[in-house]
Amino acid sequence: MTAIEDIIKQIRTNISDTDKVGYSDEELLQWINEANAYLRKTVMQYKPNLLYKRESGEGQIKLSEIPMKVHAVYADGTAMIYRATLPRDIKEASPVEYYRLGQDIFLYPEPLKTTQWMVIYAPVQSVYTLDGKLDWVHDFDYVIIEYATIRAQYRNEFMMGQEEELLSTLTQQIITMIASMDNKKMIMEGYWQ
C-alpha cells in the first residue's frame, strides 16, 4: 500500500508544482478521492470480486461495517436467496432467504438452531486522508496518479475536450488491466505432443 503523501508528491512532479504554489494538498487529495471512486466504479462493473470481503461467524449475522452490496449469504453451507422486502411474520424453520437492515443480515425463516454463516460483500468506498494509504494493489497507483494529474492539468472549461479524451483512454487502460487480473493459467500443447 502506497502512502497518500507519496502519491501527492508524484502528482506534484507530473504537474510541475513541486514548490506547492498551484495546488494545496487538500485539493490534490480531493482528486485522489475522485480517482478512487472512478477506479472503484470501473472495477465494480468489470471484476467486482477484486473488491469483495468475506466475513463469517456463528449465530446472528452482524457485519463489521454496512456493506455497499451483498454478493452472497450462506447459512450452514447453503446459499440463501435475497428477499427485497421485510417478512410480515417471523417463522422458525430452516432458512432459505435473507434480508438486510443496515449492517445486520437476517435469515428467513428464523433458524431453529444456531447457524454457521458466511457473507461475501463489497464494502463502502473508503475516503482517503493526507496521512492515509491507498488500499489498492500497487498496479493501480499509476491510475490514481494519472487521473489526479489529468484533473489538475485540465481544470478549466476550455480544456474539457482534452480531459475527456484522456480520461476515456485511461478508462480503456483500466478495463484492459482488470480483464487480465486473476485469470486462469492456460497451457496450450502442440498437436503432435
C-alpha positions as CSV (number, residue, x, y, z in Angstrom):
1,M,0.0,0.0,0.0
2,T,1.3,3.4,-1.0
3,A,1.2,6.4,1.3
4,I,-1.0,9.3,0.1
5,E,1.8,11.7,0.7
6,D,3.9,9.8,-1.9
7,I,1.0,9.9,-4.4
8,I,0.7,13.6,-3.9
9,K,4.5,14.1,-4.4
10,Q,4.2,12.2,-7.7
11,I,1.2,14.2,-8.8
12,R,3.1,17.5,-8.0
13,T,6.1,16.3,-10.1
14,N,3.8,15.5,-13.0
15,I,2.1,18.9,-12.9
16,S,5.3,20.8,-12.2
17,D,4.2,22.1,-8.8
18,T,6.9,20.7,-6.5
19,D,7.0,24.2,-4.8
20,K,3.4,23.8,-3.8
21,V,2.2,27.1,-5.3
22,G,-0.5,25.9,-7.7
23,Y,-2.5,23.4,-5.6
24,S,-3.0,22.7,-1.9
25,D,-2.5,19.1,-0.6
26,E,-6.2,19.1,0.2
27,E,-7.2,19.9,-3.4
28,L,-4.9,17.1,-4.7
29,L,-6.4,14.8,-2.1
30,Q,-9.9,15.6,-3.4
31,W,-8.8,14.5,-6.9
32,I,-7.2,11.3,-5.4
33,N,-10.6,10.5,-3.7
34,E,-12.3,11.2,-7.1
35,A,-9.8,8.9,-8.7
36,N,-10.6,6.2,-6.1
37,A,-14.3,6.5,-6.8
38,Y,-13.7,6.4,-10.6
39,L,-11.5,3.3,-10.3
40,R,-13.8,1.6,-7.9
41,K,-16.9,2.1,-10.2
42,T,-14.9,0.6,-13.1
43,V,-13.7,-2.4,-11.1
44,M,-17.2,-2.9,-9.7
45,Q,-18.6,-3.1,-13.2
46,Y,-16.0,-5.4,-14.7
47,K,-14.5,-7.5,-11.9
48,P,-16.3,-6.9,-8.6
49,N,-14.6,-9.9,-6.9
50,L,-11.5,-7.7,-6.6
51,L,-13.5,-5.6,-4.1
52,Y,-15.3,-8.3,-2.1
53,K,-14.6,-9.1,1.5
54,R,-15.7,-12.2,3.4
55,E,-16.9,-12.4,7.0
56,S,-18.1,-15.5,8.8
57,G,-19.4,-16.4,12.2
58,E,-22.0,-18.2,14.2
59,G,-25.5,-17.1,15.3
60,Q,-26.7,-13.6,14.5
61,I,-25.2,-12.1,11.4
62,K,-23.8,-8.7,12.2
63,L,-21.1,-7.4,9.8
64,S,-18.2,-5.2,10.9
65,E,-19.5,-2.5,8.5
66,I,-22.5,-1.6,6.4
67,P,-22.0,-3.3,3.0
68,M,-22.3,-1.4,-0.2
69,K,-23.5,-4.6,-1.9
70,V,-24.0,-8.1,-0.6
71,H,-22.9,-10.7,-3.1
72,A,-23.8,-13.9,-1.3
73,V,-25.0,-15.2,2.1
74,Y,-24.5,-18.8,3.2
75,A,-26.1,-20.4,6.3
76,D,-24.7,-23.8,7.3
77,G,-23.1,-24.0,3.8
78,T,-26.4,-23.4,1.9
79,A,-26.7,-20.3,-0.3
80,M,-29.6,-18.0,0.8
81,I,-31.9,-16.1,-1.6
82,Y,-32.1,-12.3,-1.3
83,R,-35.5,-11.1,-0.1
84,A,-36.1,-7.5,-1.1
85,T,-39.0,-6.9,1.3
86,L,-39.3,-7.4,5.1
87,P,-41.3,-10.5,6.1
88,R,-44.7,-10.0,7.5
89,D,-44.3,-12.6,10.2
90,I,-41.4,-14.3,11.9
91,K,-41.4,-18.1,11.4
92,E,-38.9,-20.6,12.7
93,A,-37.7,-23.2,10.2
94,S,-34.8,-23.9,8.0
95,P,-33.8,-20.5,6.5
96,V,-33.9,-20.1,2.7
97,E,-33.8,-16.3,2.4
98,Y,-32.1,-13.3,3.8
99,Y,-32.9,-9.6,4.1
100,R,-30.8,-6.6,5.2
101,L,-31.1,-4.0,7.8
102,G,-28.0,-1.8,7.9
103,Q,-25.1,-4.0,8.8
104,D,-27.3,-6.7,10.1
105,I,-28.5,-9.6,7.9
106,F,-31.4,-11.6,9.0
107,L,-32.3,-15.1,7.8
108,Y,-35.9,-16.0,7.0
109,P,-37.5,-18.1,8.3
110,E,-35.5,-17.7,11.5
111,P,-33.3,-20.7,12.1
112,L,-34.3,-23.3,14.7
113,K,-30.7,-23.7,15.8
114,T,-27.5,-21.6,15.8
115,T,-26.1,-21.5,12.3
116,Q,-22.7,-21.0,10.9
117,W,-22.8,-18.2,8.4
118,M,-20.6,-16.6,5.7
119,V,-21.2,-13.3,3.9
120,I,-19.4,-12.1,0.8
121,Y,-19.9,-8.4,0.2
122,A,-18.4,-5.2,-1.3
123,P,-17.5,-2.7,1.5
124,V,-18.3,1.0,1.3
125,Q,-15.7,3.1,-0.5
126,S,-13.0,4.5,1.8
127,V,-12.2,8.2,1.8
128,Y,-8.5,8.9,2.0
129,T,-6.8,11.4,4.3
130,L,-3.5,13.1,4.0
131,D,-1.8,10.7,6.4
132,G,-3.5,7.5,4.9
133,K,-2.5,4.8,2.5
134,L,-4.1,3.6,-0.7
135,D,-6.0,0.3,-0.3
136,W,-5.4,-0.8,-3.9
137,V,-2.6,-3.1,-5.2
138,H,0.4,-1.1,-6.5
139,D,-0.6,-1.7,-10.1
140,F,-3.5,0.8,-9.6
141,D,-1.3,3.5,-8.1
142,Y,-0.5,4.9,-11.6
143,V,-4.2,5.0,-12.4
144,I,-4.9,7.2,-9.4
145,I,-1.9,9.4,-10.1
146,E,-2.8,9.7,-13.8
147,Y,-6.4,10.6,-13.0
148,A,-5.5,13.3,-10.5
149,T,-2.8,14.6,-12.8
150,I,-5.3,14.9,-15.7
151,R,-7.8,16.7,-13.4
152,A,-5.1,19.1,-12.2
153,Q,-3.8,19.9,-15.6
154,Y,-7.1,20.4,-17.4
155,R,-9.2,22.2,-14.9
156,N,-10.7,25.0,-17.0
157,E,-13.7,24.6,-19.3
158,F,-11.6,25.3,-22.5
159,M,-9.6,22.1,-22.0
160,M,-12.6,19.8,-21.2
161,G,-12.4,18.1,-24.6
162,Q,-8.8,17.1,-24.0
163,E,-9.6,16.0,-20.4
164,E,-12.5,13.8,-21.7
165,E,-10.3,12.2,-24.3
166,L,-7.5,11.4,-21.8
167,L,-10.0,10.0,-19.3
168,S,-11.5,7.8,-22.0
169,T,-8.1,6.4,-22.8
170,L,-7.4,5.9,-19.1
171,T,-10.7,4.0,-18.7
172,Q,-9.7,1.7,-21.6
173,Q,-6.4,1.0,-19.9
174,I,-8.1,0.2,-16.6
175,I,-10.5,-2.2,-18.3
176,T,-7.6,-3.9,-20.0
177,M,-5.8,-4.2,-16.7
178,I,-8.8,-5.5,-14.9
179,A,-9.6,-8.1,-17.6
180,S,-6.1,-9.5,-17.3
181,M,-6.2,-10.0,-13.5
182,D,-6.9,-13.3,-11.8
183,N,-7.2,-15.2,-15.0
184,K,-6.7,-19.0,-15.0
185,K,-3.3,-20.0,-16.4
186,M,-3.7,-21.9,-19.7
187,I,-1.1,-24.0,-21.3
188,M,-1.6,-24.9,-25.0
189,E,0.2,-28.0,-26.2
190,G,1.0,-28.7,-29.7
191,Y,-1.0,-31.2,-31.8
192,W,1.8,-33.8,-32.0
193,Q,2.7,-33.9,-28.3
